Amino acid sequence: MSVPRRAGNAVVRNLIKRRLRESFRLLQHDLPAGYDVVVNVKPHEPLSLAAYQDLLSRACHELHRHWTRRPNTPAE
């Protein structure tokens, strides 16, 4: 995971990274299996741990729902 300098100084970037890592650690067993998660952080004010958990959970479940609804098309 990397957080660009535009997100803030080193203290702010590290805070965002710590909260995102902890959010994933707490949610990893509740998230759909079989996906590699890449987080692209945009500049923002640091959120609470609960807010990061909510965002991560909703994003992963939305991705899973999108991929499970895809029609199975044969390879050309």
C-alpha positions as CSV (number, residue, x, y, z in Angstrom):
1,M,0.0,0.0,0.0
2,S,1.2,3.5,-0.7
3,V,-0.2,6.8,0.0
4,P,0.9,9.8,-2.2
5,R,2.5,12.8,-0.7
6,R,-0.5,14.9,-1.8
7,A,-2.5,13.1,1.0
8,G,-0.5,15.1,3.6
9,N,2.7,15.0,5.6
10,A,4.4,11.8,6.8
11,V,2.3,11.7,10.0
12,V,-1.0,12.0,8.2
13,R,0.1,9.4,5.5
14,N,1.2,6.9,8.2
15,L,-2.1,7.4,10.1
16,I,-4.1,6.6,7.0
17,K,-2.0,3.5,6.3
18,R,-2.3,2.3,9.9
19,R,-6.0,2.7,9.9
20,L,-6.5,1.0,6.5
21,R,-4.3,-1.9,7.5
22,E,-6.2,-2.3,10.8
23,S,-9.5,-2.1,9.0
24,F,-8.5,-4.9,6.7
25,R,-7.1,-7.0,9.5
26,L,-10.4,-6.7,11.4
27,L,-12.5,-7.5,8.3
28,Q,-10.5,-10.0,6.5
29,H,-12.5,-13.0,7.6
30,D,-15.8,-11.3,6.7
31,L,-14.8,-10.2,3.2
32,P,-15.5,-12.4,0.1
33,A,-12.7,-14.8,-0.6
34,G,-10.7,-15.1,-3.8
35,Y,-9.8,-11.4,-4.4
36,D,-6.6,-9.5,-4.1
37,V,-7.3,-6.0,-2.7
38,V,-5.4,-3.0,-4.0
39,V,-6.2,0.3,-2.3
40,N,-5.6,3.5,-4.2
41,V,-5.7,6.3,-1.7
42,K,-6.8,9.8,-2.9
43,P,-5.9,12.9,-0.8
44,H,-8.4,13.3,2.0
45,E,-8.6,14.1,5.7
46,P,-8.0,10.9,7.9
47,L,-11.2,9.2,8.8
48,S,-12.0,7.1,11.8
49,L,-11.3,3.4,11.9
50,A,-15.0,2.6,11.7
51,A,-15.3,4.8,8.5
52,Y,-12.4,3.0,6.8
53,Q,-14.0,-0.4,7.8
54,D,-17.3,0.6,6.3
55,L,-15.8,1.9,3.1
56,L,-13.6,-1.2,2.7
57,S,-16.4,-3.6,3.4
58,R,-18.9,-1.9,1.1
59,A,-16.3,-1.7,-1.7
60,C,-15.4,-5.4,-1.5
61,H,-19.0,-6.6,-1.2
62,E,-20.0,-4.4,-4.2
63,L,-17.1,-5.8,-6.2
64,H,-18.1,-9.4,-5.3
65,R,-21.7,-8.7,-6.3
66,H,-20.6,-7.2,-9.6
67,W,-18.5,-10.2,-10.5
68,T,-21.0,-12.8,-9.4
69,R,-23.7,-11.2,-11.6
70,R,-21.5,-11.2,-14.7
71,P,-22.7,-13.6,-17.4
72,N,-20.4,-16.5,-18.1
73,T,-19.3,-15.9,-21.7
74,P,-17.2,-18.4,-23.4
75,A,-13.6,-17.3,-24.4
76,E,-13.2,-16.4,-28.0
